Amino acid sequence: MIAIANYNIKKTALMLIDLQNDFIHPDGAYGRAGQKSSAIAALAGKLAPLIRVIRQAGGLVVSTQ
């Protein structure tokens, strides 16, 4: 569960930096090279609920490479 009650989401931005498929997707460059990290692979699933809550509440989500 994501606790956001104490924040003014409309004045909040979530910035995602460098979450590229080559690093986090199993078919990306790292995965094809045999490099695996369960922590990195789990990032997308862990961030998705937070992104959804912020967007639904009128907050800003920025992603940059």
N, C-alpha and C positions, 0 to 999 in steps of 0.2 A: 504494500500500500504506500502511496506517495502522499506525504503530509505537506500541504501547501497553504494551510489555513492562515499562517502568519505572514504571508507574502502578498503583495499587491501584484498579481500576475500580469496585469495590463502594463505595469512598469518594469517587467522582468524580461530579460532575453536569455535564451540558452544558446551558447555558441558551441558548435561541434567543429572540431578542427582535425582535418586530415583523416577522416574515416573513409578511406578508399577501398574499393573491392580488392585491389592487389594485396592489401594488408590483412583484411578481415574475412574475406569470402574464401571458402575452401578451394574454389576454382581459380582464385587470384594467383598472382605470381608467386607469392610465398607458399601457398598451398601446393601449387604445381611443383615447387622445388622441394617438397617434403617437409617444410617447416610448419609446425602446428603449435598453437597455443590455445588452450581451452578458455583462458581468460579473455584473450582477444576475440575469439570466436563468439563469446557470449555477449560482447558489447552491444551489438544491434538489438538483441532481444531485451537487454536491460534498459536501453535508452528509449525504445519505442513507447512504453507506457508514459514515461516522463514527457516526451515530445507531444504525445496525444493530449495529455492533461494541459500542458502549457498552451497549445494551439486552441483547444476548446474553451479555455478561459480568457482568450484574447491576448495571450503573450506572443512574443516573437521568437522564432527559431531560425537561427542562421547557421548554415553549413558552409565551410570553406575547405579548399584543398591546398 
